[in-house]
Amino acid sequence: MALFVGVQAFAQEAKLAPTPPMGWMSWNLLADKVNEKDLREMADAMVANGLVKAGYQYIFIDDCWQGGRDYKNNIIADPKKFPSGIKALADYLHAKGMKLGIYSDAAPLTCAGYTGSLNFEEQDAKTFASWGVDYLKYDYCGAPEDVETAKKRYTKMANALRKSGRDIVLGVCEWGPRKPWEWAAQAGGQSWRATFDLRDKWKDKGNGIDAVGVMDVVDRIAELGQYSGPGHWNDGDMLIIGLKGHKGPSGDLGGKGCTDTEYQSQMSLWCMLNSPLYMSNDLRNMSSATQKILSNEEVLALNQDVLGKQAERKIKNETWNIFVKPLANGDVAVAILNRSETAQNAQVSFADLGLMGKYEIRDLWQHQVLGKDKQWKGKVDTHETKVFRLKKI
């Protein structure tokens, strides 16, 4: 077995996820109580709320769906959680123009102690294909810490998926310790988690107790732009937008919730940095602010831009982070983040960002053209991110 996919196969891989995958993932809301009823209701809500129209395609089943293996060692779904079976759920989604993602682990057991796929890669891949699965999140709990084993295990599953007879996107989820951005694409993955699990919080306090927050993810992914592009994406983990301190996985280890301004910043930054977009709040019961953040098609267009160029952080200090992202039609997106704890007045010369001349400035959160200039100046609230689309004139 070849360790990595070949050059021709690598080119083919890019077609599986030409833009970052978008959808809703079950973990933060449902955890081990994931079930077909809630997933169908979430899909219905995605359609009704206009989120499918906005570009969100997937329902991702995370851990705890498994019911073990049958007498032929075929992996099966928990019959109490999924009485109709996974294929019926896939058919339900496909009929709505949506897609299904599922979860497994490169070890005997998953992170939550359910059935994993180690040594059953080809069999499980064929099962997933027969169900109509479109995406596999492949976790790494219970696996050895060295990088070579990770490469082999992910490559083995990638090869199995390619032999399954169905196009299935592979999301590598080893959380970053083995630097997957350096090898996961060659192993057959279309995206890779760059950090440990994101909690519903702005930033890790560095006390050894709290877990990763939005700013911690940004600081990791912002330095990995060279590895991002069509078919291979740096994954910043789930959107915590709208969770508001929901008890459960996202609420552990300091995840007490964020302000709507901070949630809007997460959306802005995930779109600028080309992270896959996995909503994780209850779509059946959203505030108008949450709905507005998740469904802003002008901001989502930055994430889904076909050029696939990740934003570069041009300015980085304790107060300001400024990102610049070239777009396929020649426009440029600029995001201005105020990391400080108070509102600040900004004056940003576009020339200082490498953008010479005058631009039409469109505010993508206000949905209006602000004017034509060589600079932007204005107030930025604490933890707010302004996002502009600049058109050269």
ROVOLO-914965 format. One record per residue (C-alpha): chain; z, x, y. Coordinates in pm, 1 decimal, decimal comma, padded with zeros to 6 digits. Each point is the difference from the previous one (the first is absolute). Layout:
% residues N
cadena c3 c1 c2
A Z X Y
...
% end
This chain:
% residues 393
cadena c3 c1 c2
A 00000,0 00000,0 00000,0
A -00097,1 00137,8 00339,5
A 00297,8 00046,2 00227,5
A -00175,3 -00136,3 00306,9
A -00291,5 -00238,2 00048,8
A -00338,7 00162,4 00064,4
A -00186,5 00019,8 00331,8
A -00226,6 -00295,5 -00078,7
A 00293,8 -00206,8 -00120,4
A 00196,5 00098,0 00311,5
A -00280,4 -00138,3 00217,3
A 00011,5 -00320,4 -00202,1
A 00376,1 -00023,1 00051,9
A -00049,0 -00035,8 00376,2
A -00179,8 -00329,2 -00056,6
A 00308,8 -00152,7 -00159,8
A 00198,2 00006,1 00325,3
A -00244,6 00075,4 00283,1
A 00265,9 -00126,3 00242,3
A 00378,2 -00017,0 -00054,9
A 00104,1 -00286,4 -00233,9
A 00168,1 -00297,0 00169,1
A 00217,5 -00269,5 -00150,6
A 00352,5 -00112,5 -00086,9
A 00238,6 00179,6 -00239,0
A 00285,0 -00170,7 -00182,9
A 00273,5 00264,9 -00009,7
A 00188,6 -00036,8 00327,6
A 00023,1 -00378,2 -00016,9
A 00018,8 -00079,4 -00372,5
A 00102,8 00326,7 -00174,5
A 00083,5 -00079,9 -00365,9
A -00042,8 -00373,5 00059,3
A -00378,6 00027,4 00037,3
A -00175,0 -00304,4 -00150,2
A -00333,6 -00179,4 -00002,9
A 00117,9 -00301,5 00203,3
A 00105,5 00208,7 00299,6
A -00311,6 00216,4 -00024,6
A -00229,9 -00301,8 00001,4
A 00187,9 -00143,7 00295,3
A -00032,8 00332,5 00181,2
A -00374,5 00000,6 -00063,5
A -00025,5 -00357,5 00130,5
A 00192,3 00103,6 00311,5
A -00229,9 00299,3 00054,0
A -00296,5 -00234,6 00005,3
A 00170,1 -00267,1 00212,1
A 00132,2 00251,1 00256,0
A -00340,1 00160,1 00046,7
A 00113,2 00330,6 -00148,6
A -00274,9 00008,2 -00263,1
A -00253,1 -00064,5 00274,2
A 00159,8 00287,6 00194,6
A -00070,5 00237,7 -00290,9
A 00299,4 -00014,6 -00233,6
A -00139,9 -00032,1 -00353,1
A 00259,2 00092,8 -00258,6
A 00308,1 -00145,9 -00158,5
A 00177,2 00303,5 -00148,3
A 00243,8 -00066,0 -00285,1
A 00259,3 00276,3 00015,8
A 00254,5 00098,4 -00268,5
A 00183,0 -00242,6 -00235,1
A -00293,2 -00217,6 -00113,0
A -00011,2 00151,9 -00349,2
A 00117,9 -00169,6 -00319,4
A -00032,5 00299,4 -00233,1
A -00278,0 00046,2 -00257,9
A -00132,0 -00226,6 -00274,9
A -00040,0 00092,9 -00367,6
A -00322,6 00186,4 00084,3
A 00175,6 00190,6 00279,6
A -00191,4 -00188,5 00271,0
A 00205,4 -00024,3 00316,6
A 00092,8 -00360,4 00080,6
A 00141,9 -00188,2 00295,9
A 00346,2 -00153,7 -00004,7
A -00075,3 -00354,9 -00123,5
A 00278,2 -00151,1 00212,0
A -00121,8 00160,7 00322,7
A -00370,5 -00041,7 -00080,3
A -00032,0 -00298,6 -00236,9
A -00373,9 -00031,6 00075,1
A -00062,7 00373,0 -00049,9
A -00138,3 00263,4 00234,4
A -00365,2 -00090,4 -00059,3
A 00060,6 -00353,1 00127,1
A 00152,5 00144,5 00317,8
A -00296,2 00235,2 00043,9
A -00241,1 -00291,5 -00043,7
A 00196,0 -00201,3 00256,6
A -00027,0 00282,8 00253,1
A -00364,4 00078,7 -00070,9
A -00088,3 -00365,4 00059,8
A 00144,5 00041,6 00350,3
A -00200,6 00317,2 00063,7
A 00311,2 00211,5 -00053,6
A 00092,9 00283,8 -00237,5
A 00291,3 00084,5 -00230,3
A 00202,2 00319,2 -00012,7
A 00248,1 00086,2 -00274,5
A 00262,5 00267,3 -00064,5
A 00085,7 00251,9 -00269,9
A 00162,3 00341,4 -00035,3
A -00105,6 00339,1 -00141,9
A 00303,1 00008,1 -00231,8
A 00139,5 -00212,5 -00286,7
A 00195,3 -00218,3 00244,2
A -00055,6 -00105,3 00361,1
A 00236,7 00058,4 00291,0
A 00176,0 -00328,3 -00081,0
A 00010,0 00070,7 -00373,9
A -00295,9 -00210,4 -00110,9
A -00289,7 00102,1 -00226,9
A -00206,1 00294,6 00131,9
A -00342,2 00131,3 -00102,8
A 00056,5 00358,4 -00119,2
A -00207,8 00059,1 -00318,0
A -00149,3 -00349,8 00033,5
A -00231,9 00077,8 00291,8
A -00330,2 -00107,7 -00155,6
A 00149,5 -00303,4 -00168,9
A 00173,2 -00117,6 00317,8
A -00307,7 00067,8 00213,6
A -00209,4 -00215,9 -00233,7
A 00265,0 -00271,9 00014,6
A 00008,5 00010,8 00380,0
A -00380,4 -00017,8 00008,7
A -00002,9 -00297,6 -00237,6
A 00241,4 -00181,8 00229,9
A -00222,4 00059,0 00303,9
A 00231,4 00245,0 00175,3
A -00153,6 00178,2 00303,5
A 00268,0 00257,0 00088,0
A 00274,0 00196,2 -00175,4
A 00307,6 00135,4 00176,9
A 00107,8 00282,9 -00231,6
A 00358,2 00112,3 00052,9
A 00172,3 00320,3 -00117,3
A 00361,6 -00084,1 -00086,4
A 00125,6 00166,5 -00317,7
A -00267,9 00268,7 00008,6
A 00039,7 00379,9 00023,0
A 00035,6 00153,9 00345,8
A -00274,7 00265,2 -00029,3
A -00338,8 -00054,2 00164,0
A -00218,0 00091,3 -00298,0
A 00139,8 -00279,8 -00214,8
A -00056,6 -00244,0 00285,9
A -00363,6 00108,7 00033,3
A -00058,0 -00045,4 -00373,2
A 00167,3 -00339,6 -00021,2
A -00179,7 -00142,2 00303,4
A -00333,8 00141,1 -00111,6
A 00049,5 -00151,9 -00345,1
A 00057,6 -00345,5 00147,3
A -00288,0 00039,0 00248,1
A -00235,2 00088,1 -00285,8
A 00128,6 -00295,7 -00201,0
A -00063,6 -00237,0 00289,5
A -00356,4 00131,1 00038,3
A -00060,8 -00059,3 -00371,9
A 00144,4 -00352,1 00014,6
A -00325,0 -00166,2 00102,6
A 00141,1 -00126,4 00331,6
A 00031,1 00156,2 00344,7
A 00374,4 00046,4 00051,8
A 00144,2 00184,0 00300,8
A 00274,1 00251,4 -00085,2
A 00295,6 00037,6 00236,9
A 00194,8 00318,8 -00075,4
A 00372,1 -00058,0 00060,5
A 00194,2 00322,6 -00055,7
A 00154,6 -00019,4 00352,3
A -00110,2 00338,7 00135,2
A 00215,7 00275,8 -00157,4
A -00299,5 00144,2 -00187,5
A -00230,9 -00021,9 00306,3
A -00244,3 -00250,3 -00152,4
A -00225,6 00020,4 00305,7
A -00109,4 00339,7 -00132,5
A -00108,1 -00123,5 -00346,5
A 00019,9 -00377,8 -00050,6
A -00357,1 -00071,9 00112,0
A -00137,4 00257,4 -00244,9
A 00219,7 -00156,4 -00268,7
A -00170,7 -00333,8 00056,3
A 00231,8 -00176,5 00246,1
A -00119,9 -00194,3 00302,6
A 00331,3 00021,6 00186,0
A 00333,7 00174,7 -00036,3
A 00345,1 -00069,0 00130,3
A 00100,7 00278,5 00236,4
A 00373,2 -00079,9 00022,2
A 00287,2 -00158,8 -00186,5
A 00045,6 -00377,9 00032,8
A 00000,2 -00131,4 00356,0
A 00298,1 -00214,7 00092,8
A 00017,4 -00266,0 00268,6
A 00104,0 00242,5 00273,3
A -00136,2 00208,0 00284,7
A 00124,0 00345,9 -00096,8
A 00217,4 00189,0 -00246,3
A 00323,2 00097,7 00175,3
A 00012,7 00324,5 -00198,2
A 00345,3 -00074,8 -00137,2
A -00101,4 00038,0 -00363,9
A 00062,3 -00369,9 -00060,0
A -00281,7 -00182,4 00176,1
A -00353,6 00000,7 -00140,1
A -00344,8 00043,1 00151,3
A -00088,9 -00196,4 00314,0
A -00321,5 -00065,6 00189,7
A 00017,8 00319,4 00207,4
A 00065,8 00216,2 -00306,4
A -00319,0 -00130,1 -00161,7
A -00199,9 00053,9 00318,3
A 00120,1 00358,8 00030,3
A -00115,5 00074,1 -00355,2
A -00338,3 -00172,7 00006,6
A -00091,5 00115,6 00350,7
A -00036,8 00353,8 -00134,9
A -00224,4 -00099,1 -00294,2
A -00315,0 -00118,8 00176,5
A -00226,1 00250,9 -00175,9
A 00065,4 -00173,7 -00333,2
A -00082,8 -00350,9 00121,1
A -00340,0 -00166,8 -00012,0
A -00211,1 -00261,0 -00180,1
A 00131,6 -00038,0 -00353,8
A 00311,6 00213,7 00046,9
A 00285,0 -00111,5 00223,3
A 00348,7 00118,8 00098,7
A 00226,8 -00292,6 -00093,4
A 00300,9 -00065,2 00226,3
A 00149,4 -00266,6 -00230,6
A 00044,6 -00369,9 00071,1
A -00002,0 -00171,2 00336,8
A 00356,5 -00106,9 00075,5
A -00121,0 -00232,3 00276,6
A 00189,4 -00328,4 00002,5
A 00263,3 00094,8 -00259,3
A 00276,6 -00009,7 00262,8
A 00260,6 00167,1 -00219,6
A -00082,0 -00205,7 -00310,9
A 00246,3 00080,4 -00277,4
A -00158,2 00193,7 -00282,7
A -00187,4 00327,8 -00041,6
A -00108,8 00025,4 00363,3
A 00350,3 -00080,6 00121,8
A 00169,1 00278,0 -00196,7
A 00100,6 00343,5 00134,0
A 00011,8 -00094,8 00365,4
A -00282,2 -00256,1 -00000,8
A 00160,2 -00239,6 00246,9
A -00321,9 -00115,9 00163,9
A -00212,6 00087,4 00301,8
A -00093,6 -00166,4 00326,6
A -00337,3 -00171,1 00036,3
A -00099,8 00285,1 00231,1
A 00075,6 00249,1 -00279,3
A -00185,6 -00212,4 -00253,4
A -00298,7 -00009,9 00233,1
A 00018,3 00378,6 00023,6
A -00009,0 00028,2 -00378,5
A -00319,3 -00207,6 -00008,7
A -00153,6 00203,5 00282,5
A 00081,7 00333,4 -00162,2
A -00092,8 -00098,0 -00358,5
A -00339,0 -00113,2 00134,4
A -00053,6 00318,0 00201,7
A 00099,6 00215,4 -00299,2
A -00217,0 -00190,0 -00251,8
A 00287,3 -00095,0 -00228,5
A -00060,8 -00280,4 -00248,5
A 00154,4 -00319,4 00136,4
A 00234,9 -00174,9 -00242,2
A 00189,0 -00287,9 00159,8
A 00334,4 -00072,0 -00168,2
A 00163,8 -00280,4 00200,0
A 00005,5 -00369,7 -00090,1
A -00341,7 -00120,5 00116,8
A 00103,6 -00361,3 -00060,1
A 00256,4 00015,9 00278,0
A -00097,6 00229,5 00287,1
A 00092,6 00008,0 00364,6
A -00283,5 -00020,1 00250,3
A 00070,3 00362,2 00095,7
A -00036,9 00117,5 -00360,4
A -00318,3 -00202,1 -00042,5
A -00142,0 00151,1 00319,2
A 00078,7 00356,0 -00109,0
A -00144,5 -00035,3 -00349,5
A -00317,0 -00181,4 00103,1
A -00116,6 00199,4 00304,3
A -00362,7 00053,4 -00101,7
A -00067,8 00249,9 00280,4
A 00275,9 00228,9 -00126,5
A -00091,3 -00058,8 -00364,9
A -00355,8 00104,9 00084,3
A 00130,3 00351,0 00072,0
A 00144,5 00021,5 -00351,2
A -00319,2 -00134,7 -00155,8
A -00244,0 00201,5 00211,9
A -00276,1 00126,0 -00229,8
A 00011,2 00353,3 00142,3
A 00338,6 00032,3 -00170,3
A 00125,8 00271,6 00232,9
A 00379,8 00020,6 00025,4
A 00145,5 00024,9 00349,5
A 00107,7 00342,2 00120,4
A 00336,0 00037,3 00173,6
A -00100,7 00178,2 00319,1
A 00336,5 -00009,8 00176,6
A 00334,5 00031,0 -00176,1
A 00339,0 00026,9 00167,2
A 00332,5 -00181,9 -00005,7
A -00129,0 -00274,5 00228,6
A -00373,9 -00030,7 -00056,7
A -00231,5 -00000,9 -00298,5
A -00363,4 -00060,0 00092,6
A -00262,9 -00051,6 -00268,8
A -00378,8 00008,3 00031,5
A -00230,8 -00157,5 -00258,9
A -00382,6 00016,9 00017,4
A -00179,7 -00316,6 -00110,1
A -00333,3 -00062,5 -00168,2
A -00172,7 -00154,6 00303,1
A 00092,4 00291,3 00228,1
A 00307,6 -00161,0 00152,7
A 00338,2 00171,9 -00016,0
A 00339,7 -00155,9 -00072,4
A 00306,1 00139,9 00177,0
A 00358,0 -00087,7 -00094,6
A 00291,4 00090,0 00227,8
A 00342,7 -00013,5 -00168,5
A 00327,3 00019,4 00191,1
A 00248,3 00152,1 -00248,3
A 00287,7 00008,9 00248,6
A 00285,9 -00249,4 00021,5
A -00095,5 -00129,1 00345,7
A -00312,7 -00138,2 00167,0
A -00218,9 00269,8 00153,0
A -00282,1 00018,9 00251,7
A -00305,8 00177,4 -00137,8
A -00292,5 00160,8 00175,4
A -00258,3 00115,1 -00252,9
A -00310,3 00190,6 00104,6
A -00272,2 -00052,2 -00259,1
A -00127,6 00351,7 00069,6
A 00332,9 00134,6 -00130,2
A -00087,2 -00170,9 -00328,7
A -00342,4 00160,6 -00012,9
A -00174,0 -00311,0 00133,0
A -00209,2 00091,2 00300,6
A -00142,6 -00245,3 00250,8
A 00075,5 -00363,8 00074,9
A 00069,2 -00274,7 -00252,8
A 00027,1 -00376,3 -00014,0
A 00359,2 -00058,7 -00116,3
A 00073,4 -00294,6 -00227,6
A 00361,5 -00079,9 -00093,4
A -00012,9 -00112,3 -00363,8
A 00334,7 -00179,3 00006,8
A -00070,5 -00180,7 00325,9
A -00363,6 -00063,8 -00102,1
A -00131,6 00082,4 00343,8
A -00192,3 00266,3 00187,0
A 00231,8 00171,3 00247,7
A -00268,3 00176,6 00198,2
A -00208,6 00318,3 00006,1
A 00167,1 00332,4 00059,5
A 00059,7 00360,7 -00106,4
A 00365,5 -00072,2 -00069,1
A 00254,8 -00267,9 -00084,1
A 00338,0 -00042,0 00155,8
A 00264,0 -00261,9 -00060,3
A 00333,9 -00088,9 -00151,0
A 00063,9 00044,2 -00374,1
A 00313,4 -00161,7 -00140,9
A 00231,8 00183,4 -00234,4
A -00165,9 00043,1 -00341,8
A -00312,0 -00179,6 00123,4
A -00351,1 00118,0 -00082,4
A -00281,3 -00084,2 00241,0
A -00343,0 -00006,4 -00165,5
A -00322,3 00028,5 00196,8
A -00364,4 00000,2 -00098,4
A -00199,4 00222,9 00234,8
A -00371,1 -00044,3 00057,2
A -00179,4 00284,3 00179,7
A -00181,3 -00104,6 00319,6
% end
